[in-house]
Amino acid sequence: MRCMLFHHCSLVFSLQLFRIKHVEVWNRIVPNSILKLHCKSRDDDLGEHFIPLDKSWEWKFQVNFILHSTLFWCNMEWQDPVTKSVLRASFDAYNARKESEFVNNCNRCAWVARQDGIYHSPPLNQWRPRKYNLYYNAY
C-alpha cells in the first residue's frame, strides 16, 4: 500500500512539473484599432504581434514549478482613433510566484484588452471576468 501511495504521489508531482499553460490576449478595444502586443519572459522574447479587433494571439509554455520563476509580461499599445494619441500599458500575463492568485489559477488564461482596462477570464467557468485597471501613458 505504501508503495502504491508513493507511486501515486510521484505521478501527481511529475504531472505538476510538466503542466502546460496557454495564454491568449484578445483585442476588444474599439473598432478600427490594432493592438500591438509584445510579450516576453526572462528567457523568451515572443516578438511583436499586431492583433486586429475581435482577434487574439496566444502562446503556450511549461511552468518551472521547481523554482517558481516563470514570468511572462506584456507591453501593449494602440492608437485612439479619435484623439490619435498612442496609449501604452504593461501587465503580467503569468507569474508562477503568484500561482494561488486569481489571474494565474488557470490552465488556459485569457486576457481581453478593452478601452477601459484589461480583463482576465475567470477560472472554473465563473461567469464574471475580473477587471484590472491599466494606467495608459499617452504619447
C-alpha positions as CSV (number, residue, x, y, z in Angstrom):
1,M,0.0,0.0,0.0
2,R,2.8,2.4,0.8
3,C,4.5,1.8,-2.5
4,M,1.3,2.4,-4.4
5,L,0.6,5.6,-2.4
6,F,4.2,6.8,-3.0
7,H,3.9,6.0,-6.7
8,H,0.7,7.9,-7.0
9,C,2.2,11.0,-5.3
10,S,5.2,10.8,-7.6
11,L,3.0,10.8,-10.6
12,V,1.0,13.7,-9.4
13,F,4.1,15.7,-8.6
14,S,5.6,14.8,-12.0
15,L,2.4,16.0,-13.8
16,Q,2.6,19.3,-11.9
17,L,6.2,19.8,-13.0
18,F,5.3,19.5,-16.7
19,R,2.0,21.3,-16.7
20,I,1.5,23.4,-19.8
21,K,-0.2,26.8,-19.6
22,H,-1.9,28.6,-22.5
23,V,-2.2,32.4,-22.6
24,E,-4.2,34.3,-25.1
25,V,-4.7,38.0,-25.5
26,W,-7.8,39.4,-27.3
27,N,-8.3,42.8,-28.8
28,R,-11.7,44.2,-27.9
29,I,-10.6,47.9,-27.7
30,V,-12.5,49.9,-30.2
31,P,-13.5,49.5,-33.9
32,N,-10.7,50.1,-36.3
33,S,-8.0,49.6,-33.7
34,I,-4.9,47.4,-33.9
35,L,-3.4,46.2,-30.7
36,K,0.4,46.0,-30.7
37,L,1.4,43.3,-28.2
38,H,5.0,42.4,-27.2
39,C,5.3,39.6,-24.6
40,K,8.4,38.1,-23.1
41,S,10.0,36.3,-20.2
42,R,13.5,36.4,-18.9
43,D,14.4,33.6,-21.4
44,D,11.9,34.1,-24.2
45,D,11.1,37.1,-26.3
46,L,7.9,36.3,-28.2
47,G,8.2,39.2,-30.5
48,E,5.7,41.9,-31.6
49,H,2.2,40.9,-32.7
50,F,-0.4,43.1,-34.3
51,I,-3.9,42.0,-33.3
52,P,-7.0,43.3,-35.2
53,L,-10.2,43.9,-33.4
54,D,-12.0,40.7,-32.2
55,K,-8.9,38.6,-32.8
56,S,-6.4,37.1,-30.5
57,W,-2.8,35.9,-30.2
58,E,-1.8,33.0,-28.0
59,W,1.2,31.1,-26.8
60,K,1.9,28.1,-24.5
61,F,4.7,27.2,-22.2
62,Q,5.8,24.9,-19.4
63,V,5.9,26.4,-15.9
64,N,9.1,26.0,-13.9
65,F,7.5,24.6,-10.7
66,I,10.8,23.8,-9.0
67,L,12.0,27.5,-8.8
68,H,8.5,29.1,-9.4
69,S,10.3,31.5,-11.7
70,T,8.1,31.6,-14.8
71,L,7.0,35.1,-15.5
72,F,5.6,36.5,-18.8
73,W,4.8,40.2,-19.0
74,C,3.3,42.1,-22.0
75,N,3.6,45.6,-23.3
76,M,0.7,46.7,-25.4
77,E,-0.1,49.8,-27.3
78,W,-2.9,51.1,-29.5
79,Q,-3.8,54.4,-31.2
80,D,-7.1,56.0,-30.1
81,P,-9.0,56.6,-33.4
82,V,-10.5,59.8,-32.2
83,T,-7.6,61.6,-30.5
84,K,-4.8,59.8,-32.5
85,S,-2.8,59.5,-29.3
86,V,-0.8,56.3,-28.8
87,L,-1.7,54.6,-25.5
88,R,0.7,52.2,-23.8
89,A,0.4,49.9,-20.8
90,S,2.0,46.8,-19.3
91,F,0.8,43.8,-17.4
92,D,1.9,40.4,-16.1
93,A,0.3,37.8,-18.3
94,Y,1.5,35.0,-16.0
95,N,3.5,34.8,-12.8
96,A,4.3,31.4,-11.2
97,R,5.2,33.1,-7.9
98,K,1.6,34.1,-7.6
99,E,0.1,30.8,-8.7
100,S,-2.6,30.9,-6.0
101,E,-3.9,34.3,-7.2
102,F,-6.9,34.5,-9.5
103,V,-5.0,35.5,-12.6
104,N,-2.6,32.6,-12.5
105,N,-5.0,29.9,-11.4
106,C,-5.9,28.7,-14.9
107,N,-4.5,26.4,-17.5
108,R,-5.9,28.4,-20.3
109,C,-5.6,32.1,-19.3
110,A,-7.4,34.6,-21.5
111,W,-6.8,38.3,-21.3
112,V,-9.2,40.8,-23.0
113,A,-7.9,44.3,-23.8
114,R,-10.6,46.9,-23.7
115,Q,-10.5,50.7,-23.8
116,D,-11.0,50.9,-20.1
117,G,-8.5,48.3,-19.0
118,I,-7.6,44.6,-19.3
119,Y,-9.9,41.8,-18.2
120,H,-8.9,38.3,-17.2
121,S,-11.1,35.3,-17.8
122,P,-12.3,33.6,-14.6
123,P,-11.1,30.1,-13.6
124,L,-13.6,27.3,-13.2
125,N,-16.2,28.8,-15.5
126,Q,-17.1,31.6,-13.2
127,W,-19.4,33.9,-15.1
128,R,-17.9,37.4,-14.4
129,P,-14.4,38.3,-15.6
130,R,-12.2,40.4,-13.4
131,K,-11.0,43.8,-14.5
132,Y,-7.5,45.1,-13.9
133,N,-7.1,48.8,-14.4
134,L,-4.4,49.9,-16.7
135,Y,-2.8,53.3,-16.5
136,Y,-2.2,54.2,-20.1
137,N,0.6,56.5,-21.0
138,A,-0.4,58.7,-23.9
139,Y,2.2,59.8,-26.5
